[in-house]
Amino acid sequence: MLKLNLEKLKNTKNLLAFSAGIDSSALFFLLLDKNVSFDIAIVDYNERAQSKEEVLFAKELAKKYNKKIFLKEVSLSGSNFEKKARDIRYCFFEEIIKEEKYDTLITAHQLNDKLEWFMMQLSKGAGLSELIGFNTWEDKDYYKIYKPLLNITKDELEEYLKTNGLKYFIDETNNDIKYKRNYFRHNFSDKFLSEFKNGVINSFKYLQEDINSLNISISALQKIEELEIYKNLNDNNLNIRIIDKSIKKRGFVLSKASRDEIIKQKEIIISHKIAVSINSEYIFICPVSKTSMDKKFKEKCRVKKIPKNIRAYLYEKKVEIEDLVI
């Protein structure tokens, strides 16, 4: 029997990200076994004929075990399917969480996923925070993400399902190495994990402890809507750590290229959505806005030395410049 400590979910309202695959199917029944209350959400990307069967299975489970089910159907086209699918999926989850007031989003990421992430980040050039980007708990603005399976392998989850005669589906696109995650899985991480599982678990544990020891607790000097203002610590590594932590809460991860550009340019846009600026005293982080500003507001911002890529958001949200701590 797989050992999970799910006590922290006993007094919260929980939503399970479900796909009908090995990981989320196993987690569904593990949560049931531990008497954890939860509902489920599933996205059908209409990429495979089998997805209709998976949705039907999710509906059957919801009905049988008296769970609410939330379904979104989309059709994607063009390149970068994985990123588009992830963005759509998490926007959907967050809409549900806001409307239904869930406390926790439970995801079925497991040890294979964590090692794949590590290797993918390592291949791109990443710092410690990015390499260990899969944490058991992740704080968002109005909910938490919980990944309870990070010390359990996919093989162990499949064995649990087979031993207990539980149904699940296998997505055939998981074998398509045109997707970067599958490439790393089939060529590196699965084989490595099959031989060195205990060492991998211990290494991730020690690395997380190192991060916890190195982390300096830094709070925003001011937060208005989605604008955060921090003190410039005059240390590139510490400033990047602040920025990385802030944008992770917004659903983004800093690439090496973004880190380098932030240090070089001091004022950039990340993923076309997040504005980041560093001046001599402060760090500014907020969503990108294309709102047109009047001349009077622009002049106030110029006098106050507010970075150009931050101004439109302040204007859109009707923030009084005089109210800023800077």
N, C-alpha and C positions, 0 to 999 in steps of 0.2 A: 504494500500500500504506500502510495506517495505521501510524504509528510509535508503538510503545509500549515503554517500558523496564520489563520484568517481572523483572529479575534478582533482586529481593528476594524473589520467590516461589519461586526455584529450590530452596531448602533448607528450605522450610516445608511443613506439611501444610495444604492449602487446600480450602475449601468454596465453591463458586460458587452464589449465589442465582440460580436460573433460573426463567424464566417462559415461554420459547419466543417471546417478542416480539423486536422488532428488536434492542434493546440487548443482552439477555442471550444471544441466539443469536449475534450478532456476536462478543461477548466469548468465548463458548465456543470458537469456531473460532480466534480470535486467540490464546487460551491454548494451544490445540493446536499452532498454528503456531510458538509460542515454546518448545514442549516443556516447558510448565509442568504439573506434576502437580496434579490436582484432582478432586474429586467434586462432585455437584450435589444441590441440594435444591429442591423445587417445592411450592407450596401450591395446591390446587384449592378455590376458594371456592364452587363449584357455583352460580355466578351466570349462567353462559352455557353453552349447549350446546357451543360450540367448545372449552371448557376441557378436555373429555374428549379431544379431538384433540391439544391441546397437551400433556397428560400422556402420551398415547401416543407423541408425538414425542420427549418427554424420555426416555422409557423406551427407545425405539429408539436414540437417541444414546448413552445410557449403555451399552447392550449392544454397540453397534458399536465404541465407543472404550474399552471396558473400564473404565467409571466406576461407582462406587457411586452409587445414587440413593436419596434419601430423600423420601418423599411424605407430605403431610398433607392430609386432606380435611375441610373444615368447611362449615357453612351459617350464614350471618350474617343477622340480622334487625334491624329498627329503624333508627335514624338514625346518622349519623357513620360510615358504612361504611369510609371511607378510614382513619380512625384505628384502628377495630377490626381491620381487615385487617392494618394495619402491626404492631399489637401482637401479634396471633396469629402473624404471619410471623416476627417477630424472637424471640419466645419459642420457637418451633419451631427456628429456627436455633441458638439458644443451647443448647437441650437436646441437639441433635446435637453441637455443638462440645464440650460437656462430656463427653458419653458417648464420643465417638469421638476426643477429644483433638486437634481441629483447632487450628492456630495462627492462621489467617487466614480471615475471611469476605470473599469478593470479591463486590462488587456492581457492577451495570452502569449506575449513574448516570452521565449524560453532561452536556455543557455546557448543553443545554436545561433539564435538571432543576435545575442549579445556578442558572441565571438565574430560573427559575420560583420557586425557593425564596427568592431575594433579593427578588423583587417581592412575594411573599406576605408576607414578614416586614416589608418596607417599608410595606405597606398597613396593617399592624396596629400599627406603632410599635415599633421595635426598635433596639438598640444595635449597635455594630460586630461584636461576637462573634456575635450572632444573625443578622445580615445575611450574614455569611460563614460560615454553619453547615455548608457542604459542604466538608470537607477531604479531601485524597487519602488520608491516614492518620488513623485515629481509634483511640485506645487504650481498650480495655475492661479489666475486671479480669483476665480470663484469656485474652483473645484480641485481635486487631486487626481492624479493618474497613479494607479497601483498595478505593478507587474509582479505577481506572486510566484511566477514559475522560473525565475532567472537562474536558479540553481538546478533545474531539471532539464534533461535533454529531450529532444523530439522523440528519440527512440523509446525512452522511458514512458512518455505520454502515450505513444502508440501501443506499447505493451499493456499499459493500464486499460486502454479501451478494448483491446482484444481479449484480455483476461476476463473482463467483466461483460463481454458480449455487447458492447455499446457501438452504435452506428456512428460513422463519420465519413467524410468525403476526402478524396485526394485531388487537388487542383493540378491538372496535367501541365499547366503553364509553369509550375515550379521546376520543371525539368528543362525549361527553355533558357539557355545561357546567354541569350541576347539581353536579358535583364541582369544588371550588374550584381545584384544580391545573389541570384542563382549561380552566376559564374564563380563567385567566391565560395559559395556553399559547396558546389560540386567539385571544385578543384582544390580547395584548401581546408575550409573550416570543419566540414563533417568528418573527414579522415583524421584530422588533428585531434578533434574532440573525442573520437572513438578510442584513441590511444592515450590521451593525456587529460581526461576529464577532471580528475581530482586536482591536478596541478593548476588547470585553468580556473577552477572555482576558487582555489586558494589565492591565486595571483590577482584575480578580480577583487577579492576581499581585501587584500593588502593594499592594492592600488587605491581603492576607495577610502581606506583608512588614511593613506598618505594625503589624498585630496582633502579629506576632512581636517587633517592637521594643518595643512597649508592654507586653507581658506581663511581669509580675513572677513569678518562679519561687517559688511558695508551696506548701509541702508541709504535709500534715496534721500537727498536733502529735501526734495519736494516731489509730490506726485499729483498731477491734475489730469483727470480723465486718463488717457493712456500716455501722457507725457511724464517722463521721469528725468530728474536732474540730479546728477551726482557730482561730488567734488573730484576734480582732476588730481590724481595722486602723483602725477609727474613720474610715473613708472609705466612704460608701455605694457609690460606683462600684467601688472595689476589693473590697469585701465581696460585691457582686453578682457580680463577675467570678469570685471563688472559688466561690460557690454555683452559678453557671451551669456552670462547668467540672465540678464534682462531679456535678450531676444529669444532665449530658449523658452521662457515663459510664454512667449508670443508664437511659439511653434516653429522657430527657425534655428538652424545650427550654423555657426560661423565656419566658412571654409578657410583654407590657408590663404587663398587669394583675397578674401574679404578682410582677414586679419591684417595682411600686408598693406592693403589699400587704406584701411582705417588709420594705421600708423603713418602712412605716407601722406595721404590727402587730408586727414583730420575731419573731412566732411563728405560722407558718401550715402548712397541709398543701397540697402541690402534687399536683394530679391524683389526689387521694384516696389517694396511695401514698407520697409522700415528705414526711417531717417536717423542717422547717427552723426553727431558732431562733437568734436573735442576742441575747446578753446583753451586759453592759458589758465583758466580757473575751473571750468566746469565741463561735464559730459552731459550731452542732451540726447535722449532717445525717445522717438515717438513715431506713430504711423505717418506715412507719406500723405500729403494733401496737395491737391491741385487747385484749391480755392483761390480765386483772384482777390487780391488785397487792395485797399485804397491807399493813397499816397501818405495820408496821415499816420496810418498804422505802420507802414513800411519805415517811415522816419523814426517813429518811436522805437521800433526794433533795432534800427541802425544805431541810434543813440545808446540803447541798452546793450549793444553788442551781441544781439541774439543771432545765431547762425542762420544763413539764408534758407537752408533746407528745413528749418524748424518753424519758420514764421507762419507759413500758410496754415499749419495745423492749429497754431494759437489763434489765428484769425477765425478759422472755421468753428472752433470751440468757444469763441468769444471770451478768451482768457484775457484778463486785464494785465497788461504788461507790468503795472505797478505792483501787482500781487506776487510776482515772481521773487524768489529768494535771492536771485543774482544781483 
